[in-house]
Amino acid sequence: MVGTSEPALVHSPLEEVHLGLGARLIEFGGWLMPVQYTSILEEHRAVRQRAGLFDLSHMGELFVEGAEAGAGLAGALVSNPPSLVVGRAQYSMICAPDGGVIDDLIVYRLAEERFLVVANASNAQVVSDELAERLGGSKAVLDDRSLATSLVAIQGPASAGILGPHTDVDIGGLRYYGIAEGQVAGIPALIARTGYTGEDGFEVFVESSRAEALWHALADAGREVAIPCGLGARDTLRLEVGMPLYGNELDRSTNPYEAGLGRVVKHDKPTGFVGKAALERVYRDGPAKRLIGLVMRGRGIARHGHPVWAGDRRTGMVTSGTHSPTLGTPIAMAYVAPADAEPGTILAVEIRDARVEAEVVPLPFYRRPD
Amino acid sequence: MVPTDLRYTKDHEWVRVDGDEATIGITDYAATQLGDIVFVELPEAGKSLEQFGTFGVVESVKAVSDLFAPLSGEVVEANGALAGQPELINGDPYGAGWMLRVRVADSGQLEELLEPAAYDALTAEG
């Protein structure tokens, strides 16, 4: 084909709102999204101490329904969605036959025969295509509503108090990793008590046409307490609690066991699943590399791509790193040889010309108090 | 309008010359573009700088940025306060956020730098 070009960036239904708030927008997963409004540090602290509002419209929302929805997903994913009670969710992954991770996901059970699979923006189309293929021939029906659905998250200890009065859903009764259907400020919504920050919080799914109304309702309900937060703070928040980012900690060349997520793979479920044989071998033989947490002990910030050394031996690579606003020191996640993965091990990160000392620590770096 | 007693590089460093010594930092424009500054790497006293060569690094939460010397010279002192308070650069880039004091080798090099109005014009286009 002559003259192929990159697909145009997708615009969030909340873009005008972000521009009005003075947000800096960046390209992310094919979308134009806010990276920060005021300051990443301020937004990060707001979520840890009070609450933050996030536009997550870029995420993919795939509904799977019908008589074989549960069984179909059990065969397509590494986890066991049929084991979910209605109104509950699980973290999952979709893997290739060789066990490599195609995406990490959350699967929500909305009804006996109705599931919602939420995928990362950068992988939404790939996941949709893979699921369509893996579910093909079964009675399960895939409905990709990614563009028709908007997601706004409110995260932080003040979230429940902000959202509670404005929804008919019993927020007090909604447990972590639960989902309920109802309305927020009169807008039909799915409300999930899930998030990517390590704080209490909610992810609210609505029709895209209602996104602006939802955002304004939550911003108004949270005025003085909650502030808008962008992808910059989203990244520092998830890194502090050791959550992986697809493209950094997870990709086609890593499997769940290497990432420390073997608990997500349910080998004992009744169905086979894509990647089972390869993953069984990894489980039996042990992973070739292991994801660790690092706290810098010398001066320097480890970043994605920096080599990691164990003495004179190159042992791995940093997958994510930043200055941790909560800890006040630089933190990082890295893949290293299993022999070097024990907490307390002293390694070195190659930052420009220097090798800077770092200590292996258990994940997460931060746990919310309670 | 940037301070009128300073001169500027196109990479957003400023320099204040005082006899045969100069003070160097980065502009408010640069600090704003970077966002919250969380780390600065500066040379020690005695290190030589070459005009427009890199002399260190400034890091925000998300970005790493090289620092370019406005003038050649020898480092007299690096601002020790920046190790513990890199945010001084965001708060007071021309004052408490200063980065280096250097002994200037050739003050004629100032002619290579931008006058305040020229720097303002540069950043207005951005």
Interface residues (C-beta under 8 A of the other chain):
Chain A: V35 Q36 S39 I40 L41 G232 D235 T236 R299 G300 I301 R303 T322 H323 P330 R352
Chain B: G35 D36 V38 F39 E41 V57 E59 S60 V61 K62 V64 A83
